[in-house]
C-alpha cells in the first residue's frame, strides 16, 4: 500500500482487522473495502502531490470530495459504484474519527451522485418451479442433480443468498423446521424451512457420496470439496437456456422471486425484511415497486378503458 504513509497504512490495517474480527464483515465485502480505500488514498496522493498520511485523511475538505467524485466519474465509474465507494469511505471515517479524535463531518455529509435503483428481477411462479425441475434433470450425475435442485429450493423456498446456502454445514441435516442463518455483517435471522425444501435437502444428503461431517460444507463439488457459486450459476444458466428464460433468471433471482411472491400473496414488508435479512426496510421496499409494475401491466392488459385506448 505504497500510496499511503506508514501511520495511515497502520490505521487502515487496524480498521480491516476491526471489520473482520468485531463486525464479522464477509471476506468479499472486506476485499471491496480494501480496494475502495486504497483507490481513495491513491487519489489523495495524486491530488496533493504527497503520500496520503493521517493528516491528509483528517484534513479532507469538500473540494477534495467533489474532486474525487469527479475523478471517479471521469474514468467511467458509474454513479451507483461511486455511491457504494463513498459509503465505504464514510464507514472508515466514522471509525477513524473516533480513533483519532476528530469530527469527520465533511466526509460524512458528502452527497453521493443520484442513480436509478435497479428493481429486483424475479421469475414467474411457474418459471421458478420449472427451473428447479430443469436443474434437477440437467446434471450428469444423479447426486449432483439432487444437490443443485436442493440449493435452488433453498434460494426460492427460504430466500437465502447463494453464500448463505453454500455456507450450510453437515450439521444442518436433517434440516430443521426453522434454520438459523448468519447473513451479511454477521447478522443472524431465523428462517422457516418448508417441508418440500427439507425433503429436497434430505434427498441430496442421502445420495451424496461424501460423508457430511458436522463441521464440513453441506454442499460438495464433484471431488468432495466445497461447492463454488460458479458451478451453481453454470447449472442454472444451462437450465435457463433450456427453458428459454431471460438472462436475468439467475440463482439470485430465485431469492427475489421468494420475496416478490410472498408480497403478492399478502405478506407484510416487515416480515419479508426479517426473512431476507435486510438491514434496512428501504431495501425491502423495492419489491413494492416490482409489484406496482406488475399490477400496471395487468391493468393495461385487462381494464376496459385501457383496452379501448389501445384501439384508438
N, C-alpha and C positions, 0 to 999 in steps of 0.2 A: 504494500500500500504506500508506494513512494510519493504519491501526490499529497500525503498527509504527514505533518510533522510528528515526531515520536510521541509527544504528550497527547495529541489528538488521536493518534493511532491507538494508543493505550485505552483512551476513553471509548473509542468505537468498539474495540475488542471486549471491553468490560460490559458494554451495552449488549453486544451479541450474546455474551455468556449469560447476562441477566435475562434476556428474552428466552433463551433455551432452558435455563435451569429453573427460573422463577415463573415465567409466563407460559412455559411449555409451548412455545411457538413451533409450528411444524417446520421441518427442515427446508421444504420448498419456499416457505414464506421467509425464513431466515436468510436463505440464499438471495432472494429477491431484495430484501432489505440491504444486504451487503452490497449488491450491485448498485442500488439506488444511492446509498450514502457515499460509496466510492466515486460514482459519477458526479455527485453534487460537490464533493471535495475537489475533484479534478477541475470542475468548472470554477470554483472559488480560486484555485491555484492559478488558472489562466487569467481569470478576471482581475486578480490583484497582483499578479506577477511574482508571487512567492508561495512556497508550500503552505497549505492551509493548516493552521495551528489552532489551539483552543481559543486564542484571542480572535482569530479570523471568524470562527464559528460564533463567538459571543457578540461580535460587532456587525453581524449581517444586518443590513438595513432593507428598507422597502425597495430601493433601487436595485440592490443585489437580487432580491427575489424576483422582481419584474424582469431583470436581465436574464436570470436563469430560465424562467419560463419562456421567454422569447427565444433563447438559445435552443431549448428543447424543441419548440415548435418548428424552428428554422431547420433543424436537422431531421424533420419528418416524424417526430414523436406525436402520436395522436393526443387529442385533448383528454381522452379517457386515461391514457397512460400517464400523462403529466399529472392528472389529479391523483392517481394512485401513488406516484412517486412523491408528490407533495405530502400525502398522508403519511408515508414512511418517514419523511424528513421531520414532520411535526411530531411524530411519535418519539423520535430520537431527541428532539429539542425539549420535549416535556421532561424526559429523563435527565438530559444534560443540564437543564435549568436548575433542577433540584440538586444535582451533584455538584455543580459549580457555584450555586447560589446567585443566579441571575434570573431575570424575568424575560422569557423568550416571546414576549407579546407580538413583536413584529413578525416573526416567523409563523406563529400560531394564527395570526389574523390574516395571513396571505390567502387570497381567494383563488381557488382553483378555476381553470377555464371551464366554461359550460360545455356540456356534451349531452347528446341524446342517449338516455339509458336504454340499453338493449333489453327488449322484453324476452322473457323465457320462451323457448320454442318447444312446447310439449308435443307429443304424438297423440293421435286419437285413441280412444279406448280399445277399439278393435285392432288397431295397428300395434298397440302395446302387447296385446295377447298374441298376435301373430308373430311379433318379434321374439317373444320368449319361446314360442314353439319352433320357429325357424332356427334360432340359436342352438336349440337342443338337437335338431336333426342335421345341422350342417357339419358339426365337428367330426373329425375322423374316428377317434376312439370314443367308445361309449361313456367312459367315466369323465372325459374332458367335456363331452356334450352336457352331461348332467351338472358338471361344475359351472360351465358358462351360464346355463339356464338358472341355476341356483343364485348366482351373483346378480343376474338381471332381475330376478324375482326380488332380491333384497333391495335393489335400487328402486324398483317400481312399487313393491309392496310395503316397504318401510321408509322410503325416501332417503336412503343412505347415499352419501357421497361414495365415489369409487374407492377413495383412500380408506374410508371407514369400513367398507365391505371387505376389502383386501387386508385390512388390519385385524380382522377377527382371528381368533386362535382356536386350536384344537379343543380347548376347554369350553368353547361356546357351543359344542354339540354334546348331547342333543340340545337343540336350540330352545331356550325358554320362551314363555308367552310374552315376556317383557325383557327387552335387551337393553343393557346399559352401554351407551356409545360415548366415547370420548372424541369430540369433534374439534373444530378449529379453536386455537387458543387454549386447548386443554379443557374446554367446556364440556361437561357431562350432561347427557339427557337420557331419558327413558323412552324407548320406542316399542310400542306393541308390535308383536310379530304374528301375522295371520297364520292360520293352520296350513294354508297352501304353501306359504313360504317355508315354514318349518319342515313340511313334508319334502319340499324340493331340496333343502339342505341335507335332510336325512338320506335321501336317495343318493346324493353325491357322496356323502360321508361313507355310506355302505359300499359304494363302488370304487372309491379312491384306493389305489394300490399301495399307498404310503401310509405308515402309521401316523395318525393325527394326535400326536402327543400334546398335552395341555399348553406348554409354552411356545409351541411352534405354530406357524401360519396354518390357518384352516384350508385356504385355497392354494393348491400346488400347481407348479408347472409340470411339463412332461417328464422332467428329470427329478422331480421331487422338491425343487427349490420353491421359494415364494413366487406366486404368480405376479407378473408385472401388469400394470394398467394397459400397456401397449398391446399385449396379447388379447385382452378382453376387447379393446377397441377394434382390433382387427376382426375378431369374431363377429362383433355387432355390425361392423361395416359390411362384411360379406352377407349377413342376413338382410341388412338394409337394401343392398343392391338386388338381392333375390326377390324381395318384396316390392321393389320399385318405390321405396320411401325416399324422401329428400335427404340431403347430406346433413341436415340438422337433426336427424334421428340418431343421436349418439347415445352412449351409455348415460351421460349426464342428463340428457333429455328425458330419460326414464324417471329420474328424480323430479324434474319439472312436471312430468305427467302426473306423478303421485300427488303433488301439491295442487295442480290445476283440477284434477278430477275430484279431489276432496272438496275443493271450493265449490265446484259445480254441484256437488251433492249436498251442499248446505253447511260445510264445515266453517267454523269461525276462524278469523285470521290469527288470533292469539294462540289457539290450539295448533294450527298449522305451523306457526312460528316456532313453537316448542318442539314439534315433531321434526322440523327441518334443522333445528339448532341454529337459527339465525340470531345474531346478537341484537339486531335492530328490526323493529316491526316494519320500517320503511322498505327493507329488502323483501319481506314477505308481501307487502302491498303491491309489488309489481305484478303479482298473479291476478289482482283485481283488474288490472289493465288488460291482461290477456283475456279474462272473462268478458270484459266490456267489448273488446274487439270481436269475440265470438258471437256475442248477443247482437251486435250491429249487423254482422253477416247474416244471421238468422232473420233479423228484421228486414233487411234489404231483399232477402230471398222470398220471404213469406207474407209480409204485410201488404194488404191490397193497395194502399196508397203508393208504396214503394214499387210494386209491380206496374201500376199504371204510369208512374213516371218513366219507367224503363221503356214503355211503348211509345212515348212521345219523341 
